[in-house]
């Protein structure tokens, strides 16, 4: 049986031909989708190419002659809120740093992580894209599992639960620190009964945000009450008994802006005045937060800066080096060991020199204090 183990150097079509027992011309015809190759031979060549981890040097060549392509496969199963709709804002930021004449970023929508994983696997086999961008990381994410089985460069916007190979770049929004800041702010106002309407427990980020808020409050002797709020119906169902209870919280923190609007609505129906009876903090700032009555205290959401950091990470993943004048994102390490410090593009056949880097961390900034927060009743 042929040995398809990954060689130390980058595999070439000569390696694929040897493993499949065919000529390099047959490999070339197969990989370029040309006629004249039987179905059985085509399958054998593609299997050998995949098991060797072969991919064309198109990402490097196209940086000189045309755009290289990467795919952002969005899983659209989050119900509402600014965070659910953020991928296009992320792409807007990324386009500022990837350079329209060197890299292209295509956006595709999938109904589930499993569907997205199947698309990524097929597109990689077809050599359609040279890298992938993953957002909205799940606790058990089929997209990350698929990427681990592919030799594909990737940019993970968020934290992969089990880390990832050296071909992955990580871009992290420092919202854990922001939610810790929320806890300190509410404690300083005098609140001792605080609740959070958390986001989906399937996602890594909401779990991290709730943990950061709970830890900040616990350090001040305050216990956080957490209720599930994945979607408007579930959030409203959780809020009614929470705010109607005799020991109701005096402050509620939400994971996003839309849920904060629900809190205002439920409080109004129960006859609670915001902020005098109840303080509300939105976990995501947006234009809607200052159009409500009262306007909502909110955690900043620098999605375009997150996008710019994603664009820089994508260039690194493809070995393109930094964009001229793009600067270095806050929290990012030097580019040595990942890409080329001078921006040199690897020649065809040479793999990008990608090493394990610390995550590129995007700071969130200070809490935006508006009219929905005040000291608790009787304080």
Buried (B, 14 or more C-beta within 10 A) or exposed (E): EEEBEEEEEBBBBEBBBBBBEBEBEBBBBBBEEEEEBEEEBBEBBBBBBBBBBBBBBBBBBBBEEEBBBBBBBBBEBBBBBBBBBBBEBBBEBBBBBBBEEBBBBBEEEBEBBBBBBBBBBEBBBEBEBBBBBBBBBBEEBBBBEBBBEBBBBBBBBBBBEEEBBEBBBBBBBBBBBBBBBBBBBBBEBBBBBBBBBBBBEBBBBBBBBBBBBBBBBEEEEBEBBBBBBBBBEBBBBBBEEBBEEEEBBBBBBBBBBBBBBBBBEBBEEBEBEBBEBBBBBBBBBBEBBBEBEBBBBBBBBBBBBBBBBBBBBBBBBBBBBBBEEBEEBEBBEEBEBBBBEEBEBBEEEEBBEBEBBEBBBBBBBEBBEBBBBBBBBEE
